Amino acid sequence: MRDPTKDTHDRPAPDETAPDDATIEEAAQGETGPIISALTSMLACNDLPDPAPSDPMPLLLAWYEDARKSERYEDFNAMTLATATPGGLPSARIVLCKAIEPETPALVFYTSYTSRKGEELESNPHAAAVFHWPHARRQARIEGRVRRTTPEESDAYFKTRPLLSRIGAAASRQSAAIGSRQDLIAEAVRTARRTLTGQELKRPDNWGGYRIVPDRVELWSARTGRLHDRVLWTRSGEGNWTARRLSA
C-alpha cells in the first residue's frame, strides 16, 4: 500500500512567487503602451498630407528645394536614372537633375546623346528616376516618357557650365571605347588649348538635354517600424492626376 504522505512530497510545491492574472495583464500593458504610442504618433506627421494634394509636382519641388537648402549634400540634385533597350534590358546610373518644372510637368537633365543612356533613350524614350534624401528620410520615384530639350535650351545651359566641364563634354565621346586614359586627356588638352587661344567652344551636336515628362510619381516618407508613408500619383493622357495612398 502506497504511503499517502509520499504523494504530498512528490507533488511540486506551489510557486508562491508566480504572478496572478492581474499582474500579468498590467505587465503586458506596460510593454505595449510605448509601442501603441509610437504607432498612433505616426498619424500626427504630415510630411505627406492627408488627403494627398491633387498634383504631386509642387510637393516634389518643395522636397527638392528642402534638400538644396539643407546643405547636407554635395549634389542634392543627384538622381538614379534608369533606361532600357527596346528589348527591355535595363541600365542605371547617377545624373544631376537641373530643373523640376511643375507646370510642364517635367524633370530636366543633360548628357551625351551618343552615350549608352542617350542611345537607349533615343530607341526607347521612357525612363525612371529616383531621388533619395536621407536627411529627411524621403524618396521620390518618377516614371515617364522622355523627349529632348530644344537646341536653344541646350546651348543656353551649356554656356553656364564651368569651362573645364565644357572642355570635357567637347573632348569625350561618352561611353565609347578608348585606347587609353592618356588619349582622352590628350584630346581634352588639345580642346583646352584651342579654347584658351580664342576659339569659341560651342556645344557639341551630340550633347544636350532631356525632359522626363512623368506619368507616375511616388513620394515616400520613412516611418518607424517600416510603416512608411507612400502616395502614388498617376497621370492620364489628358494630363489629370489621380492620387492613391499605398501600403508600406
N, C-alpha and C positions, 0 to 999 in steps of 0.2 A: 504494500500500500504506500502511495506517494505521501511524503511528508508535506502537508499543506503549507508549512512555513517556508518551504523551498520555493513555492510558486511566487510568493511575495518577493523573495530575494532575487529570483530570476527575472522578474519584470524590471524594465528600466525605470529608474526613478524619474518622476515628473520634473520637467525643466522649469524651475521656479522663475528663471530669468526670461523665458520666452515672452515676446510681446503679445499683447492682446490685439483683437481686430481693430480697435480704435487707434491704437498706437501705430499699427501698420498703415492705416489709411492716412494718418497725419503725416507720416514719413513720406508716403507717396506724393502727397500734396506739396510737401516741401521741396521734393526733387523736380516735380513737373511745373511748379509755379514759374521759375525763371524761363523755362522753355516756352510755356504758353505766352508769357510776357514778350519774349523775343519774337515769337511768331506774329502776335497781334500788333506789335510795334511797327512791323513792315507796312501795315496799311497806312501809316502816317507819312510815309515817304512819297513825295510827288515828283520824283525825277522823271517819271513817265506819267503825265497827268491822266486821271480817270474821270470822265471819259477821255479817250485819246483825241488829240486835235485832228481835224479833217484832212490836213495837209502835213506830211512829215518834214518837208524841206526846211521850213523856218526853224524847227526844233533841231534838225541835223546841223544847220548852220550855227545855231546857238551852242551846241556841243563842240563844234569845230573851233569856234571863237573862244570858248572857255578853255580849251586845250592850248590855244595860242597864248592867251593871257596868263595861263598858269606858269609859264616859263619853266616847265618841267622837262621839256623835250628839245633836243637839238633840231629835230624835224617833226614838229607837231602834226604836220600835214602828210606824213608818210602813210601810205595805204598799200595793202596787198592787192595786186591786180591779177586776176585770173582770166586767161583767154583759152581758146581751144581751136583745134583744127576743124575743118568741116566734118571729119570723121569722129569728132568728139574727144580727141586726145588732149588733155588739159596741160597747161603750164602756168606757173605763177611767179611773181617777182614783186619787189617793192618799188613803187614810183611815188612821186610827190604830186599831190592834188594842188593845183594852183588856183582853183576857184570853185566855189559852190554857188550855183545860180538858182535860187529858189523859184524865180518866175519862169525860167525856161521849161522845165527844171533840168539841171544838168550838173555834172562834175567835170572839170576840165583838167587835163594833164598833157604833157608834151613829151615826145620821144622821137626816135628814128622810125620812119615809115618802113624801112627795109630791115629792121631788127626782127627777131623772131615774133615778138608780140605784135609788131606792126604788120607783118605778113599774115599772122593769124587773124588779126582784126580786119584786114582787107578781104580775106576769103570767108570769114565767119564773123560778121560785125556785131558780136554780142560779148559782154564782159561782166564780171562780178568783181566787186571791190569790198575790202574790209578795213575799217579803222579800228584800232584798239587804243584806248586811253586809260591806262591803269590807274592814274592819279585819281580819276573819278569813278573807276570801276565800270567803264562804259565800253560798248562795242557797237559799231554801226555796219550793217551789211547792205550793199546796193547791187542791184542787178538790172541790166537793161541793154538796149541797143546802143551802138557806137557809131558816131559819124565824125568826120574831120572838121576842125575849125577852118575858117576861111584863110586863104594865104595872107590876107592883110592882118588878121589877128595873130597868126604865127609870126609874121615879120615884126609886128609891134612888140610881142613878148620876147622874141629873140634879142632885140636891141636892149632889153632891160637886164639880160643875163650878164654875170661877171665876164670879163674879157677871156679869162682862162677857160671858162665853160663854153664860150662861143668857139674858141680855138679847138677845144676837144670835140665839139659837135661837128665842126668842119673837117677835122683830120681823121676821125674814126668812122669806119663803116661798121656800126654796131652789130654784134653777133656774127660777123664774117670771120672766117679763119685767117690768121696772120702768121707770117713766118716766124716772128719773134716779138717780144716786148720792145726790143730796141727799134724795130722797124716802125712800130706805132709811135714811139716817142720822137723818132727822127722826122716823121711826117708832121707831127704837131709842131716841132721846132721850125720846119720849113714854113708852115702856115703862120706861125707867130712872126717870123722874120718878114714875110710879105705884109702882114698887117701892120707891124711896127714901122715899116718904111713908107706907110701911107696908103697901101692898097685897101680898099673897102672890104670888110669881112661881111659878106652877105649870108643870109640864112641859106643853108644847103637845101636843094629841092627835096631831098629825101628826109627832111626833118620838119616836124610841125606838131600841131595839137590835135587832140581828140576830145570829143564830148561823150560822156556816158549819159544817155537820156533814160532815167530809171523807170522801170515798170514795177519794181519791187523794192521796198525799203524796210529793213527791220532794225529797230533800235532796241538795245539790250542793256539792262542795268543790273549789275550783280547784287545779290542779296544773300543774307546768312542762310546756311543750311542748303545752299544751292537752289533755293526757291526764287530764282531770278525773275525779274520783271521783263516781259518781252511784248512788243507790239509790232505787228506786220501790216504794212500798207501795200496794197496792190492798185495799180493804175490801169484804168480801162483805155480802150482805143480812143475814146472821146476826151481823155485827159482827166477823168474824175477819179479821186482816190477813195478807197474803202479800207477802213481800219479794223483789225481783229486782234484781240489780246490772245497771246499764246501761253500754253502751259510751260513751266520751266523745263 
